[in-house]
Amino acid sequence: MKKKLMAVLLTTAMACATLFTGCGASDSKEVAAPADGAAAEEAAGEAAEDVADAVADAADTGDKSVGFVTFGLGGDFFQMLADEFVTVMEADGWEASYADGAFDPTKQIEACENYIAQQVDVLVCWSVAAEAMDGVIAECQEKGIKFVAFVAPTANYDALMISDDVTMADYTCKLAAKWIDSKYADAEDHSVPVVVLSCREATTGVLQADELIQIEKFSTKAKFIKEVELQNETVNDGMSAAENLFTTDKDTKVILTAHSNIATGVNNYLTSLSSPITDYSDMGIFTINGDTTMAETIKQSVSDESLIRGMVMTGSVNDTANEIKMVCNGVLDGSLEKGYIQEAGTLFVDADTVDEFLENGTITSVTNEDFQ
């Protein structure tokens, strides 16, 4: 790692300046000793220049390290992002790895402390509970490690990569409203039953649930029925929630959730042999931050073979990994000032854009401006 290499180079330079022989002179049979103090000072200056050149060469050849502590690895999106992060960073000359935050603040802090002990140059963290990270950040500052807060803003950071939680939920409502108001164009205003499945265990989930339940502000046809709060955001939780929901609220037509795993679980149950419904044509599920597999499911919804009609994403995993790379390079070389904020782009994946996404890994035909 760069800190350790720099220390070795500085030690070597000091030895060279003291001895004047033996450093870079192995091919000479005789080396003349300096005649006076001025010559010694000149030799020491040359040695220092050699150190600077060596440090610069080390930076150019990849002697920089970064650790990414994820929110968790419970879904394909999280795993794909973590893997792509390593691929992109290593291609840029970084020593890179990731650790599972496990959706648990305590485990996430332990993972961060492991990276601090390794003396990484940059620590990127998608905090489960941002308010619990103050100690980790203070330790990073003490040891000269740059801290990049990803998605969840912490109290302090060298850089923040943010996708505003409320804005993402806002866009999800707008994407759902586009489908609802088109599909139910002839329905009475605010007559289409909508249920929100939430998980409020983290701040992000709270903020996004609070926005999703306001779907009636975005759609003239939607009618918010209720919020069902789940304790976890797994596929199994989504399946169980769907089974219970359609026992009590069988007229539900649209389900909104900020959690892609929950959306997958709901779709899995409602398209299974035990599903209480067989006609999917007038139903829809909308969510945030799915993955390529979910995009394939959205493509199936075009022919009413699935219910997931759309998702809003913070860019493709490759786009996001490259943004992380840019920020890490910037905080390390000083080109980005402390406190820099990088706002993430947004992708809208639905029946109109899914083919573009599956072919290119990103979407340019529809942007934020189309949903203002």
C-alpha positions as CSV (number, residue, x, y, z in Angstrom):
1,M,0.0,0.0,0.0
2,K,1.2,3.5,-0.8
3,K,1.7,4.6,2.8
4,K,3.9,1.7,3.6
5,L,5.9,2.0,0.3
6,M,6.4,5.7,0.9
7,A,7.9,5.0,4.3
8,V,10.3,2.4,2.8
9,L,11.3,4.8,0.1
10,L,12.0,7.6,2.5
11,T,14.0,5.4,4.7
12,T,16.1,4.2,1.7
13,A,16.6,7.8,0.6
14,M,17.9,8.8,4.1
15,A,20.3,5.9,4.0
16,C,21.5,7.0,0.5
17,A,22.0,10.5,1.6
18,T,24.1,9.4,4.6
19,L,26.3,6.8,2.9
20,F,26.6,8.3,-0.5
21,T,27.4,5.0,-2.0
22,G,25.6,1.7,-2.7
23,C,22.4,3.3,-3.9
24,G,22.0,2.9,-7.7
25,A,25.8,2.5,-8.0
26,S,26.2,-1.2,-8.1
27,D,27.6,-1.2,-11.6
28,S,30.5,1.2,-10.6
29,K,33.7,-0.2,-9.3
30,E,34.6,3.0,-7.5
31,V,32.5,5.9,-6.3
32,A,34.2,9.2,-5.2
33,A,33.3,10.5,-1.8
34,P,31.9,14.1,-1.8
35,A,34.5,16.7,-1.1
36,D,32.5,19.0,1.2
37,G,29.2,19.7,2.9
38,A,27.8,21.4,-0.2
39,A,28.3,18.2,-2.2
40,A,26.6,16.2,0.6
41,E,23.6,18.6,0.5
42,E,23.4,18.2,-3.3
43,A,23.5,14.4,-2.9
44,A,20.7,14.5,-0.3
45,G,18.6,16.7,-2.6
46,E,19.1,14.2,-5.5
47,A,18.1,11.4,-3.2
48,A,14.9,13.2,-2.2
49,E,14.1,13.8,-5.9
50,D,14.5,10.1,-6.5
51,V,12.0,9.4,-3.7
52,A,9.5,11.8,-5.2
53,D,9.9,10.1,-8.6
54,A,9.5,6.6,-7.0
55,V,6.4,7.6,-5.2
56,A,4.9,9.1,-8.3
57,D,5.8,5.9,-10.2
58,A,4.2,3.8,-7.5
59,A,0.9,5.8,-7.8
60,D,1.0,5.3,-11.5
61,T,1.5,1.6,-11.3
62,G,-1.4,0.9,-8.9
63,D,-0.1,1.3,-5.4
64,K,-3.4,2.6,-4.0
65,S,-6.0,0.7,-2.1
66,V,-9.8,0.9,-1.5
67,G,-12.4,-1.0,0.4
68,F,-16.1,-0.9,-0.2
69,V,-18.4,-1.8,2.7
70,T,-21.8,-2.5,1.1
71,F,-25.3,-2.0,2.5
72,G,-25.7,-5.8,2.3
73,L,-25.4,-8.5,-0.3
74,G,-28.9,-9.9,0.0
75,G,-29.9,-9.2,-3.6
76,D,-28.5,-9.4,-7.1
77,F,-28.1,-5.6,-7.5
78,F,-25.9,-5.4,-4.4
79,Q,-23.7,-8.3,-5.5
80,M,-23.4,-7.1,-9.1
81,L,-22.4,-3.6,-7.9
82,A,-19.8,-5.0,-5.5
83,D,-18.3,-7.2,-8.2
84,E,-18.3,-4.4,-10.8
85,F,-16.7,-2.1,-8.3
86,V,-13.7,-4.5,-7.9
87,T,-13.4,-5.0,-11.7
88,V,-13.5,-1.2,-12.5
89,M,-11.1,-0.2,-9.7
90,E,-8.6,-2.9,-10.4
91,A,-8.6,-2.0,-14.1
92,D,-7.7,1.5,-13.0
93,G,-4.7,0.3,-10.9
94,W,-6.3,0.0,-7.5
95,E,-6.1,-2.8,-5.0
96,A,-9.8,-3.2,-4.4
97,S,-12.1,-5.4,-2.4
98,Y,-15.5,-5.3,-0.7
99,A,-17.1,-6.5,2.5
100,D,-20.7,-7.4,3.3
101,G,-22.5,-4.8,5.5
102,A,-25.1,-7.5,6.1
103,F,-27.9,-4.9,6.6
104,D,-26.5,-4.6,10.2
105,P,-24.9,-1.5,11.6
106,T,-22.7,-3.5,14.1
107,K,-21.4,-5.9,11.4
108,Q,-20.8,-3.0,9.0
109,I,-18.7,-1.1,11.6
110,E,-16.6,-4.2,12.1
111,A,-16.0,-4.4,8.4
112,C,-15.0,-0.8,8.2
113,E,-12.6,-1.2,11.1
114,N,-11.0,-4.2,9.4
115,Y,-10.3,-1.9,6.4
116,I,-8.9,0.8,8.6
117,A,-6.6,-1.8,10.2
118,Q,-5.4,-2.6,6.7
119,Q,-4.6,1.1,6.1
120,V,-6.5,1.4,2.9
121,D,-6.2,4.7,1.2
122,V,-9.9,5.2,0.6
123,L,-12.9,3.6,2.4
124,V,-16.3,3.7,0.6
125,C,-19.3,2.9,2.8
126,W,-23.0,2.5,2.0
127,S,-24.2,2.9,5.6
128,V,-27.0,0.9,7.0
129,A,-27.3,3.5,9.8
130,A,-25.4,6.7,8.9
131,E,-25.8,8.1,12.4
132,A,-23.7,5.2,13.8
133,M,-20.7,5.9,11.6
134,D,-19.2,8.9,13.5
135,G,-16.5,6.8,15.2
136,V,-15.4,5.1,12.0
137,I,-15.1,8.4,10.2
138,A,-13.1,9.9,13.1
139,E,-10.7,7.0,13.0
140,C,-10.3,7.4,9.2
141,Q,-9.5,11.1,9.6
142,E,-7.0,10.3,12.4
143,K,-5.2,7.7,10.2
144,G,-5.4,9.8,6.9
145,I,-7.8,7.5,5.2
146,K,-10.3,9.2,2.9
147,F,-13.9,8.4,3.6
148,V,-16.5,8.3,0.8
149,A,-20.1,8.1,1.9
150,F,-22.2,6.2,-0.7
151,V,-26.0,6.8,-1.0
152,A,-26.5,7.4,2.7
153,P,-25.1,10.8,3.9
154,T,-23.0,10.7,7.1
155,A,-22.3,13.6,9.3
156,N,-18.8,14.0,7.9
157,Y,-17.1,12.7,4.7
158,D,-14.4,13.5,2.2
159,A,-16.9,13.0,-0.6
160,L,-20.6,12.0,-0.7
161,M,-22.1,10.0,-3.6
162,I,-25.8,10.6,-3.2
163,S,-28.9,9.4,-4.8
164,D,-31.6,11.3,-2.9
165,D,-33.8,8.8,-1.2
166,V,-37.0,10.9,-1.4
167,T,-36.3,11.8,-5.1
168,M,-35.9,8.1,-6.0
169,A,-39.2,7.3,-4.4
170,D,-40.7,10.3,-6.0
171,Y,-39.6,9.1,-9.4
172,T,-41.0,5.6,-8.6
173,C,-44.4,7.2,-7.9
174,K,-44.2,9.1,-11.2
175,L,-43.3,5.9,-13.1
176,A,-46.1,4.0,-11.5
177,A,-48.5,6.9,-12.1
178,K,-47.7,6.9,-15.8
179,W,-48.8,3.2,-16.0
180,I,-51.8,3.6,-13.7
181,D,-53.3,6.6,-15.5
182,S,-52.8,5.0,-18.9
183,K,-54.0,1.6,-18.0
184,Y,-57.0,2.9,-16.1
185,A,-57.7,6.0,-18.2
186,D,-61.5,5.4,-18.0
187,A,-61.6,4.6,-14.3
188,E,-63.0,7.1,-11.8
189,D,-60.5,9.3,-10.2
190,H,-58.7,7.8,-7.2
191,S,-60.3,4.4,-7.6
192,V,-57.4,2.1,-8.4
193,P,-56.3,0.3,-5.2
194,V,-52.6,0.8,-4.3
195,V,-50.7,-0.9,-1.5
196,V,-47.2,0.0,-0.3
197,L,-45.0,-2.7,1.2
198,S,-42.2,-1.1,3.3
199,C,-39.3,-2.0,5.5
200,R,-38.6,0.9,7.9
201,E,-35.6,-0.7,9.6
202,A,-33.2,1.8,8.0
203,T,-33.5,5.6,7.4
204,T,-33.6,5.1,3.7
205,G,-36.6,2.8,4.0
206,V,-38.4,5.3,6.2
207,L,-37.9,8.2,3.8
208,Q,-38.9,6.2,0.8
209,A,-42.0,4.7,2.3
210,D,-43.2,8.1,3.4
211,E,-43.0,9.2,-0.2
212,L,-44.5,6.1,-1.8
213,I,-47.7,6.3,0.4
214,Q,-48.4,9.7,-1.3
215,I,-49.0,8.1,-4.6
216,E,-52.3,9.9,-5.0
217,K,-50.4,13.2,-5.4
218,F,-48.8,11.8,-8.6
219,S,-51.7,9.8,-10.1
220,T,-55.3,11.0,-10.8
221,K,-56.5,7.3,-10.8
222,A,-54.6,5.8,-7.9
223,K,-56.2,5.2,-4.5
224,F,-53.8,4.5,-1.6
225,I,-55.3,1.7,0.5
226,K,-52.7,0.9,3.1
227,E,-49.0,0.4,4.0
228,V,-47.8,-3.1,5.1
229,E,-44.6,-2.8,7.1
230,L,-42.2,-5.7,6.9
231,Q,-39.3,-6.5,9.3
232,N,-36.9,-7.5,6.5
233,E,-36.5,-6.9,2.8
234,T,-35.9,-10.4,1.5
235,V,-37.6,-12.3,-1.3
236,N,-39.3,-14.6,1.2
237,D,-40.7,-11.7,3.1
238,G,-42.1,-10.4,-0.1
239,M,-43.8,-13.7,-0.9
240,S,-45.3,-14.0,2.6
241,A,-46.5,-10.4,2.5
242,A,-48.2,-11.0,-0.9
243,E,-49.9,-14.1,0.4
244,N,-51.3,-12.3,3.4
245,L,-52.2,-9.2,1.4
246,F,-54.4,-11.1,-1.1
247,T,-56.2,-12.9,1.7
248,T,-57.4,-9.5,3.1
249,D,-57.2,-7.1,0.1
250,K,-57.8,-9.2,-3.0
251,D,-58.8,-6.2,-5.0
252,T,-55.3,-4.7,-4.9
253,K,-54.1,-3.7,-8.4
254,V,-50.8,-1.9,-7.8
255,I,-48.0,-2.6,-5.3
256,L,-45.2,-0.1,-4.6
257,T,-42.1,-1.0,-2.7
258,A,-38.7,0.6,-2.3
259,H,-37.1,-2.8,-2.0
260,S,-36.4,-4.9,-5.1
261,N,-36.2,-8.2,-3.2
262,I,-39.7,-7.6,-1.8
263,A,-40.9,-6.8,-5.3
264,T,-39.4,-10.0,-6.6
265,G,-41.0,-12.0,-3.8
266,V,-44.5,-10.5,-4.5
267,N,-44.1,-11.3,-8.2
268,N,-42.9,-14.9,-7.5
269,Y,-46.0,-15.6,-5.3
270,L,-48.6,-13.9,-7.6
271,T,-47.3,-15.8,-10.6
272,S,-47.0,-19.1,-8.8
273,L,-49.4,-22.1,-9.0
274,S,-50.7,-21.2,-5.6
275,S,-51.5,-17.6,-6.6
276,P,-55.1,-16.4,-6.1
277,I,-55.1,-14.6,-9.4
278,T,-54.5,-15.8,-13.0
279,D,-55.0,-12.6,-15.0
280,Y,-52.1,-10.2,-14.6
281,S,-53.1,-7.7,-17.3
282,D,-54.5,-5.1,-14.9
283,M,-51.9,-5.4,-12.1
284,G,-48.5,-3.8,-11.6
285,I,-45.5,-3.8,-9.2
286,F,-43.0,-0.9,-9.1
287,T,-39.8,-0.7,-7.2
288,I,-36.3,0.8,-6.8
289,N,-32.9,-0.5,-7.8
290,G,-33.5,-3.8,-9.3
291,D,-31.0,-5.5,-11.7
292,T,-30.8,-7.2,-15.1
293,T,-32.8,-10.1,-13.9
294,M,-35.6,-7.8,-12.9
295,A,-35.3,-6.0,-16.2
296,E,-36.0,-9.4,-17.9
297,T,-39.0,-9.7,-15.7
298,I,-40.2,-6.2,-16.7
299,K,-39.8,-7.3,-20.3
300,Q,-42.1,-10.3,-19.6
301,S,-44.7,-7.9,-18.2
302,V,-45.1,-6.4,-21.7
303,S,-47.0,-9.6,-22.6
304,D,-48.5,-9.8,-19.1
305,E,-46.4,-12.8,-18.1
306,S,-45.3,-11.0,-14.9
307,L,-46.5,-8.1,-12.8
308,I,-43.3,-6.1,-12.3
309,R,-43.9,-3.2,-14.7
310,G,-41.1,-0.8,-13.8
311,M,-38.1,0.2,-11.6
312,V,-36.1,3.3,-11.0
313,M,-32.4,2.8,-10.7
314,T,-29.4,4.9,-9.7
315,G,-27.7,4.3,-13.1
316,S,-26.3,0.9,-14.2
317,V,-23.8,-0.9,-12.0
318,N,-21.1,0.0,-14.5
319,D,-22.1,3.6,-14.5
320,T,-22.1,3.6,-10.7
321,A,-18.8,1.8,-10.4
322,N,-17.1,4.3,-12.7
323,E,-18.5,7.2,-10.7
324,I,-17.0,5.6,-7.5
325,K,-13.7,5.3,-9.3
326,M,-13.8,9.0,-10.3
327,V,-14.6,10.1,-6.7
328,C,-11.9,7.8,-5.2
329,N,-9.3,9.2,-7.5
330,G,-10.4,12.7,-6.8
331,V,-10.3,12.5,-3.1
332,L,-6.9,10.7,-3.1
333,D,-5.1,13.1,-5.5
334,G,-6.8,16.2,-4.1
335,S,-8.6,17.2,-7.3
336,L,-11.9,17.0,-5.4
337,E,-12.2,19.3,-2.4
338,K,-13.2,17.8,1.0
339,G,-17.0,17.7,1.2
340,Y,-17.5,17.1,-2.6
341,I,-21.0,15.8,-3.5
342,Q,-21.6,13.6,-6.6
343,E,-25.2,13.3,-7.5
344,A,-26.1,10.0,-9.2
345,G,-28.0,9.7,-12.5
346,T,-31.3,7.9,-12.7
347,L,-32.6,5.2,-15.1
348,F,-36.3,4.6,-15.7
349,V,-36.9,1.0,-16.8
350,D,-40.4,0.1,-18.0
351,A,-42.0,-1.4,-21.1
352,D,-40.8,1.6,-23.2
353,T,-37.2,1.4,-22.2
354,V,-36.4,-2.1,-21.1
355,D,-35.0,-3.3,-24.4
356,E,-32.6,-0.3,-24.5
357,F,-31.5,-1.2,-21.0
358,L,-31.0,-4.9,-21.7
359,E,-29.0,-4.1,-24.9
360,N,-26.9,-1.2,-23.6
361,G,-26.8,-1.5,-19.8
362,T,-28.1,2.1,-19.6
363,I,-30.9,4.3,-20.8
364,T,-30.4,7.6,-22.6
365,S,-33.8,8.0,-24.3
366,V,-35.6,8.9,-21.1
367,T,-34.1,11.2,-18.4
368,N,-35.1,12.9,-15.2
369,E,-36.4,15.8,-17.2
370,D,-39.1,13.6,-18.7
371,F,-40.5,13.1,-15.2
372,Q,-40.4,16.6,-13.9
